[in-house]
Amino acid sequence: MNNYASVGVDALVALNFHRHRESRPMLFGNRFVNKLWYFTYGTRDVLERECKDLQLKIRLELDDQPVELPVVEGVVVLNISSWGGGCFPWQIRGTSGKIPEARFDDGLLEVFALYSSFHIAQLQVGLTEPLRLGQAKTVKITVLKGSVPMQVDGEPWLQNAGCITMTHHNQASMLASMM
């Protein structure tokens, strides 16, 4: 993982988009049309809720500590501050009290949950905050049964039962203009 990984509803939207684009590339000619397709798949999932009860299909551990998931449809792990086309979920302030700062140089991954694809839309426009689950050096997601949609940096697939462990490995130095 370089930037973000997720399991559940947002990965499902990416997977549906990816499958459709692979089968009919001529329908995906420009950025605006692509955003309309994403909107279509997200809206469809508001009604179908294919990822409901995700908390029964996966187990989440942050630094070897199990996390009791509420009723959710997605879990997102961030290594950068932005996600979902420009949303900054860890920086959205709400009523949940003190929020630990997300830093790019602390070696911690930020983890939050999504209630639904409608919740994603609300996050995009700043109407709600994510369900912050915590920060950790090691994030372990275990798929207990069946298969669930998953994505890493926008590359989606269906993940069968198994265990995925994510850790901060290294950090690249970047050059910046001082002008």
C-alpha positions as CSV (number, residue, x, y, z in Angstrom):
1,M,0.0,0.0,0.0
2,N,1.3,3.4,-0.9
3,N,-1.6,5.8,-0.2
4,Y,-4.8,4.0,1.0
5,A,-6.5,0.7,1.2
6,S,-10.1,-0.1,1.9
7,V,-12.5,-3.0,2.2
8,G,-16.2,-2.7,1.7
9,V,-18.5,-0.1,0.1
10,D,-16.0,2.3,-1.5
11,A,-14.0,-0.6,-2.9
12,L,-17.2,-2.0,-4.3
13,V,-17.9,1.2,-6.2
14,A,-14.3,1.1,-7.5
15,L,-14.7,-2.5,-8.5
16,N,-18.0,-1.9,-10.4
17,F,-16.4,1.1,-12.1
18,H,-13.3,-1.0,-13.1
19,R,-15.3,-3.9,-14.4
20,H,-17.5,-1.7,-16.5
21,R,-14.6,0.3,-17.9
22,E,-12.8,-3.0,-18.8
23,S,-15.8,-4.3,-20.7
24,R,-16.8,-1.0,-22.4
25,P,-13.8,1.4,-22.5
26,M,-15.5,3.7,-25.1
27,L,-18.0,4.8,-22.3
28,F,-15.2,6.2,-20.2
29,G,-13.8,9.0,-22.4
30,N,-13.3,11.9,-20.0
31,R,-13.1,12.8,-16.4
32,F,-16.6,14.3,-16.1
33,V,-18.2,11.1,-17.5
34,N,-16.1,9.0,-15.2
35,K,-17.3,10.9,-12.2
36,L,-20.9,10.3,-13.4
37,W,-20.2,6.6,-13.5
38,Y,-18.8,6.7,-10.0
39,F,-21.9,8.6,-8.8
40,T,-24.1,6.0,-10.5
41,Y,-22.5,3.1,-8.8
42,G,-22.5,4.9,-5.4
43,T,-26.1,5.8,-5.8
44,R,-27.0,2.2,-6.8
45,D,-25.3,0.9,-3.6
46,V,-27.4,3.3,-1.4
47,L,-30.4,1.1,-2.5
48,E,-28.7,-2.3,-2.8
49,R,-26.3,-2.2,0.2
50,E,-24.2,-5.1,-1.0
51,C,-21.7,-4.5,1.8
52,K,-24.1,-4.3,4.7
53,D,-23.0,-6.1,7.9
54,L,-19.3,-5.9,6.9
55,Q,-18.5,-6.2,10.6
56,L,-19.6,-9.8,10.5
57,K,-17.4,-10.7,7.5
58,I,-14.1,-9.1,8.7
59,R,-12.0,-8.8,11.8
60,L,-9.9,-5.6,12.4
61,E,-6.8,-5.3,14.6
62,L,-4.8,-2.1,15.2
63,D,-1.4,-2.8,16.7
64,D,-2.5,-6.4,17.6
65,Q,-5.5,-5.0,19.5
66,P,-8.9,-6.2,18.2
67,V,-11.4,-3.4,17.3
68,E,-15.0,-4.0,17.9
69,L,-16.7,-2.7,14.7
70,P,-20.2,-1.3,14.9
71,V,-22.6,-1.8,12.0
72,V,-20.5,-0.6,9.0
73,E,-20.2,-1.1,5.3
74,G,-16.5,-0.1,4.8
75,V,-13.1,0.3,6.5
76,V,-10.5,2.6,5.1
77,V,-6.7,2.7,6.0
78,L,-4.9,5.9,5.0
79,N,-1.2,6.6,4.6
80,I,-1.9,10.1,3.2
81,S,-4.3,12.9,4.2
82,S,-6.6,12.8,1.2
83,W,-8.9,10.0,0.0
84,G,-11.8,9.6,-2.4
85,G,-11.0,12.3,-4.9
86,G,-9.9,15.1,-2.6
87,C,-11.7,14.5,0.7
88,F,-9.6,14.9,3.8
89,P,-11.5,12.7,6.3
90,W,-9.1,12.8,9.2
91,Q,-9.3,16.6,9.2
92,I,-13.1,16.9,9.2
93,R,-14.0,18.3,12.6
94,G,-17.2,17.4,14.3
95,T,-18.6,16.8,17.7
96,S,-16.5,13.7,18.5
97,G,-14.1,15.6,20.7
98,K,-10.3,15.6,20.5
99,I,-9.0,14.0,17.4
100,P,-5.3,12.9,17.2
101,E,-3.4,14.7,14.5
102,A,-2.7,12.9,11.3
103,R,0.9,13.4,10.3
104,F,2.7,12.1,7.2
105,D,5.9,11.5,9.1
106,D,4.8,9.7,12.2
107,G,4.7,6.2,10.8
108,L,1.1,5.8,11.8
109,L,-1.8,4.7,9.5
110,E,-5.2,6.3,10.1
111,V,-8.2,4.0,10.1
112,F,-11.8,5.0,9.8
113,A,-15.1,3.3,9.0
114,L,-17.9,4.1,6.6
115,Y,-21.6,3.5,7.4
116,S,-22.7,3.4,3.7
117,S,-22.1,4.9,0.3
118,F,-24.4,7.7,1.4
119,H,-22.0,8.4,4.2
120,I,-19.2,8.7,1.6
121,A,-21.2,11.3,-0.3
122,Q,-21.7,13.2,3.0
123,L,-18.0,13.1,3.7
124,Q,-17.2,14.4,0.2
125,V,-19.2,17.6,0.9
126,G,-18.2,18.0,4.6
127,L,-21.7,17.2,6.1
128,T,-20.5,14.6,8.4
129,E,-17.3,13.1,9.9
130,P,-15.9,9.6,9.5
131,L,-16.1,7.0,12.2
132,R,-12.5,7.2,13.3
133,L,-11.3,3.8,14.6
134,G,-7.8,4.9,15.4
135,Q,-4.2,5.2,14.4
136,A,-1.7,2.3,14.3
137,K,1.7,1.2,13.1
138,T,0.2,-2.2,12.1
139,V,-3.3,-2.8,10.7
140,K,-4.6,-6.3,10.2
141,I,-7.8,-7.1,8.3
142,T,-8.9,-10.7,8.4
143,V,-11.7,-11.7,5.9
144,L,-13.5,-14.4,7.9
145,K,-15.9,-15.8,5.3
146,G,-17.0,-15.4,1.7
147,S,-15.4,-12.6,-0.3
148,V,-15.4,-8.8,0.1
149,P,-14.5,-6.0,-2.3
150,M,-11.1,-4.5,-1.5
151,Q,-8.9,-1.9,-3.1
152,V,-5.4,-0.6,-2.7
153,D,-4.6,2.8,-4.3
154,G,-7.7,2.5,-6.6
155,E,-7.0,-1.0,-7.8
156,P,-10.0,-3.1,-6.8
157,W,-10.5,-6.9,-6.5
158,L,-12.7,-9.4,-4.6
159,Q,-10.7,-10.6,-1.6
160,N,-11.5,-14.2,-0.4
161,A,-11.1,-15.4,3.2
162,G,-7.6,-14.6,4.4
163,C,-5.5,-12.0,6.3
164,I,-4.0,-8.7,5.1
165,T,-1.4,-7.0,7.2
166,M,-0.4,-3.4,6.5
167,T,2.5,-1.6,8.2
168,H,4.5,1.6,7.6
169,H,7.6,0.4,5.8
170,N,9.5,3.5,4.7
171,Q,9.2,7.1,3.6
172,A,10.5,8.7,0.5
173,S,12.3,12.0,0.5
174,M,10.7,14.7,-1.7
175,L,12.2,17.8,-3.2
176,A,10.3,21.1,-2.8
177,S,10.8,24.4,-4.5
178,M,11.7,27.2,-2.1
179,M,10.6,29.9,-4.5
